[in-house]
Amino acid sequence: MNLIKLSAIDSTNTYLKKLAKETQLPDETVVITKHQVSGRGQMGNMWLSREGQSLTFSMFKIFERFPIEDQFMVSMATSLGILDALKALNTPAVSIKWPNDILSAKSKIGGILIENLLEGSFLKYCVIGIGFNVNETVFPNLPNASSLKLETGKDFTLEEVLQEILEKVFKRLTNLNQSNFLRLKEEYENSLFQKGAISVFETPEGLRCNGIIKGVSDIGELLVETESNPLRKFQLKEVKMIY
Ligand code: BTN
């Protein structure tokens, strides 16, 4: 593994993407910073973190002839790899809130932003950005946010959590193979927050409906049973779970 440590940067994803474009970057390069000043989250949101209390890093993974239609596997493997790490650290009630928020009980302790480079019909490489709340205890205006410290009652060093996540996520990514698709999807679905329970969903227009999460489609859409539709498919920007 090739670890690049930066004291401060706008975004580790942006930095790593530029590096990958301009140089021959070795597989499994990791960029980590103590202070990320313009962290990017999913759907154009910002990712805020307090210097020295949380992890903000990006992982670079090269793929060989990996079909783009299977790219959701990378997202599932990353989320499950983080869950593997959290279980090894005895974190209670870990789950994945679709598509890849990492929860302990009902609170988000980590987020993932994956940016793929496609070449023809193949995935060439991925930049996988991870923001993970380790020792933070205050989250102003973020009622669903928490940290490893708040959920476990213990302090962790950033280094030990980083090592655990890198090991488990790279292991999952190295073993990615189309023949494992169904097994991976089943494991991912079984780790989904609120699977099989009634939840409230909200569309971007503000319409709310009740539904039960059944699983995900092969390309990562959320499959929800609603009153009007036994298997409605939602894409990322189409729905938000209220919890
Ligand atoms: C989310 O919205 O839940 C995803 C958050 C991802 C944040 C991480 S922090 C390291 C990397 N660099 C970024 O700018 N974003 C990701």
Boltz pocket constraint, residues with backbone or C-beta under 6 A from the ligand:
constraints:
  - pocket:
      binder: B
      contacts: [[A, 10], [A, 11], [A, 12], [A, 13], [A, 14], [A, 36], [A, 38], [A, 39], [A, 40], [A, 41], [A, 42], [A, 43], [A, 45], [A, 46], [A, 47], [A, 55], [A, 56], [A, 57], [A, 58], [A, 100], [A, 101], [A, 110], [A, 111], [A, 112], [A, 113], [A, 128], [A, 129], [A, 130], [A, 131], [A, 132]]
      max_distance: 6.0
